[in-house]
Amino acid sequence: MQEIGTVISTLEGPSSNEFCFVIKDVKGIPIRKGQFIQLQTEEGLLIARVSEIIKTNRYFMRAESVSEYEKSGRPLMDIFPVDRWEYLVAHATPLGIYSDGKQKRVSFPSSPGQKVYAIDEEILFKFLGLDQEKGLAIGEVEFHNIGTRLNLTKLFQKHCAILSQTGFGKSHLVSVLIEEILERKEEFGKPAVIVVDPHGEYAGFAEDEKFLTSTKVFDEKNISIATCGLSASQICEFQPFISSVERRELSKIIEKMNERKNAYDLNELIAEIEISEIKPVTKAPLISWLSDLNSAGFFKNIDSPNVEELAVSGQLSVLDLSEFIHLRDRQIIVANIARKLFAARRKNKIPPFIFIVEEAHQFAPEGEEKSGAISKNIIETIAREGRKFNACLVLVSQRPIQLSTTALSQCNSHIILRVSNPYDLDHIGKSCEGVTRDVLEMMPGLKVGEALVTGEVVNYPLLVKVRDRKSKKSEKGLKLEDVLVNFNENKIKNKEDLKQFM
């Protein structure tokens, strides 16, 4: 084992919550913030994480002395042996005691003078609760030569939240997780994966040779809702402005139509209301509300895709909503599909699935009226009850403060990339049980591709360097420079084609 320091006595400790150690004088950088360490204590082998590193020098501790010497024209380092008095002190947070493959809480402080060592990486792997055989390999533990292999059940069964501000790798991380699931061995079990994709970022899977056969993309050309399969209550969820009186009359009309027809669209339902004997004071606004709903254009006589097409073991189903302009239309589609998926899973008609909701704050917003949160209710229902039926939810968001507290609080695992907005940080701290104070403090300093994994999926918060993705990126997710180059090339080509034609 490599010795890296010695525990020292301070005014605050050592305590069972924190201790400091002076770092051994070696060449290079012996240790970094966030690194795991170990030391032998009275309780057993203590595993800790470095929370901060301080560099100090007694000759530079008094500002007035430094200033006066600098004025004299003779730097301190030319007068005193400054370099001999520079040293590093690390602050460490004890995580647990590891003994015979078991872990227990730290209940007694380490002693000043005890030696601190670089951690045995085999012990660290087991201590963190990673899954060597079946885990999803998303990258490497930062500062350690350990692959981060996350257990599928721990990560998804009690739901997962992936949070980050724009541009720091949320979609990249989701793509890495999808790749791991699609490439998972059949004998380990492969869930169905359904992604709500507001920006068309995951369509690239269907264009990649490695994932082409296991991916289906559903867009505005093949997404529709069967009107005949909707009750009056469901229609009123889509159009919350329909009154109770109008709802009662609508229910009667739907009941009559279901007796006569197996399938019909919203146009036919409206036509039936127009010739009905409903009082004009009720009929006119009801037709108006339904006509407004019908303007979305996807209320037809069939459900497409149906749940059997969407939820297939080992298949990625991408709901590409990028061509649907209005948020209301997107929410209606998500609400309808999520409700049908959950109902089918409860009856065991489809395999266990992972339902990934990108831009989750748009589909389960906090503090919005019903008309602006059509899909919120079913997402919160899956968050609360999905665990019992292996209906797994993944919420991906760049604005946690705008995301339903109810839904977010039910996510027992979190993968958090950079978040610097103080309101978002506060919301994460209050809504996510696995996020500790030191984890919150690390979030604003994360770089692109760095992620904090915490909660049910790991025994202790873990800093990970996310691996490169294997799948092809969608053109909608290209860099600005690449889009500009492609646009100019197409413009030149079109001009050349026009000249030849003329």
Secondary structure, DSSP 8 states (H G I E B T S, - for coil): --EEEEEE--SS-S-SS-EEEEE---SS----TT-EEEEEETTEEEEEEEEEEEEEEGGGS-HHHHHHHHHTT--HHHHS-GGGGEEEEEEEEEEEEEETTEEE---S---TT-EEEE--HHHHHHHHT--TTT-EEEEEETTSS-EEEE-HHHHHTT-EEEE--TTSSHHHHHHHHHHHHHTS-GGG---EEEEEETT-TTGGGGGSTTTGGGEEEE-TTS-BEEGGG--HHHHHHHSTTS-HHHHHHHHHHHHHHHHH-S---HHHHHHHHHTS---HHHHHHHHHHHHHHHTTS-EESS-BS-HHHH--TT-EEEEE-TT---HHHHHHHHHHHHHHHHHHHHTT-S--EEEEETTHHHHSBTT--GGG-TTHHHHHHHHHHHHHHTEEEEEEES-GGGB-HHHHHT--EEEE-----HHHHHHHHHH-TT--HHHHHHGGG--TTEEEEEETTSSS-EEEEE----S---GGG--HHHHHHHHHHHHHHHHHHHHHH-
